[in-house]
Amino acid sequence: MLKTVLKTATRSQTISGCSAIRHSSSSTSAMAYKQLHRHAKRPPLPTVETPTWDANTAVSSILYDTPAPSKQPKHQHVLNCLVQNEPGVLSRISGTLAARGFNIDSLVVCNTEVKDLSRMTIVLQGQDSIIEQARRQIEDLVPVYAVLNYTNSQMVKRELVLARISLLGSEYFQDLLLNHHHDETNDSLISKIRKEKYHPSNLLPSEVHRMKHQHLNDITNLAKNFGGKIVDISETNCIVELAAKPTRISAFIKLLEPFGVLECTRSGMMALPRTPLKTSHEEAEEDNESLISEIVDISQLPPG
């Protein structure tokens, strides 16, 4: 009788110990659950009859469930592509962008100091999500190493412009433009412009010479203020060179328009990201401090 009691007590202690272990260990509990429910019968799945729709109802449902087009505004994006220096890479990348309906604002490509490696800078307008999809699609091309998005980065932008400017004044430039448009209605305007007081045909040679030098002096001073220079001078025009940010170049060309811009060519934007002076850890600490200062008003704390 005593042996039976001892065996029962020992078995109960073993079971309680196993249950304690089973409750304390997640893996053991999972094994025990599988052992208990291995041979259990699962309830049958509910059956749902497939509805029979006609074409009008299906189209209405599709139109109702289709999300509205994104109203996210478009802005300028700068993509920097590292590609292999081989024929056909430019056409494949531009074809990928054209297939998505992008109009490339500027594209600059040239080989680098590393053999068989070229760098391509693409500037285009679009929404963030669509640009990201296009970036990933370009990056999946075989000759493309990587595509970097510099849009939200602090970067140095540069663009080169060469412009041929007239030295004979705006009257001669307007006469030149109307003369190139072969239209009978422009004859009266041409004759009217050629009767202007400051048209070169109505000035003495010495006055024309002084006018050209005065215009050249004004264009030179304007170019120096923008950081540009005169690279060529002829009898009737001069060529100006300027390397600056795209917005600065646009402003410079706008100021040259009264003199008469005969020709203008722009290289397209090149960009490189700036090196941050602070590490990511220091920037994170500053962000945390600013967040704490927004939550807690330091002026209300006691001194010390």
Residue, then its C-alpha position, 0 to 999 in steps of 0.5 A: m500500500l505504501k509503495t503504491v502511494l509513493k509511486t502515485a506521488t512520484r508520478s504526480q510530481t513528474i507530471s507537474g514538473c513536465s507541465a511546468i517545463r511545458h509551460s515555461s518552454s515555448s518549443t516544448s509547448a509547441m511539440a506537445y500541442k502537435q502531439l495532442h492535435r496530430h490525429a484530430k479531425r479538422p472541420p470542413l472548409p466553408t464552401v462559397e458559390t462563385p457569383t455569376w456576373d455579367a460584363n457590365t457588372a464586372v466593369s463597374s466593379i473594376l472601375y470602382d475598385t481602381p484607385a484614383p491617379s496620384k495627385q503627388p506633384k512633379h519635381q526635378h530629379v537627378l539620377n547618377c548612373l554608373v555604367q560600363n563603357e560600351p556601345g549601346v548603353l545610352s540607347r538602352i537607358s534612354g529607351t527605358l525612360a522613353a517607354r515610361g513617358f519621361n522627357i529628359d531635361s538634360l543628359v551628360v555622359c562621359n568616361t571616368e578615371v577608371k577604365d571601362l566605367s562611365r558616369m551618366t547624369i540624368v535630369l528629369q521631371g516626375q513623381d517620386s514613386i514613378i521615378e523610383q520604379a524607373r530607377r530600379q528598372i534601369e538598375d536591372l539592366v545588364p551594363v548598369y552597375a548602380v543608379l544613385n538618386y541625388t534628388n534629396s542630397q546636398m550636391v554641387k551642380r554645374e553646367l557649361v554654356l556657350a553663347r554667341i552675342s550680337l555687338l550691333g544692337s537690338e535693332y540689327f538683331q530684330d532686322l536679322l530675325l525678320n529677314h530670316h522669316h520669308d514673309e511678305t507681311n514682314d517687309s513693312l516691319i523690316s523697312k520700319i526697323r531699318k529707319e530707326k535712328y540707332h540701326p547700323s545702316n543709319l550710323l557713321p562707321s565711327e559711331v558703329h565702331r564705338m557702339k560695338h565696343q560699348h556693347l562689348n564692354d557691357i557684355t564683358n562686365l556682365a560676364k565677369n559679374f557672373g564668373g564668365k569670360i569672353v572666349d572669342i570676338s569678331e567684327t559683329n559678335c562675341i562668344v561668352e563662356l560661363a560655368a555655374k548652376p543651372t538657375r544662374i545660367s538661365a538668369f545670365i542668358k535672360l540678361l543677355e537677350p536685349f543684346g541679341v542671342l544669336e546662338c546658345t548651347r548648354s552642356g546639361m547639368m553635372a552633379l556630385p554630392r557634398t561630403p557631410l561634415k558631421t557623422s550620422h551618429e552626431e546628426a542622430e544625437e542632434d535630432n534627439e536633442s531637438l525632439i526632447s527640447e520640443i517635448v520639454d520646455i527647458s525654461q520651466l525647469p528649475p536651475g541646475 
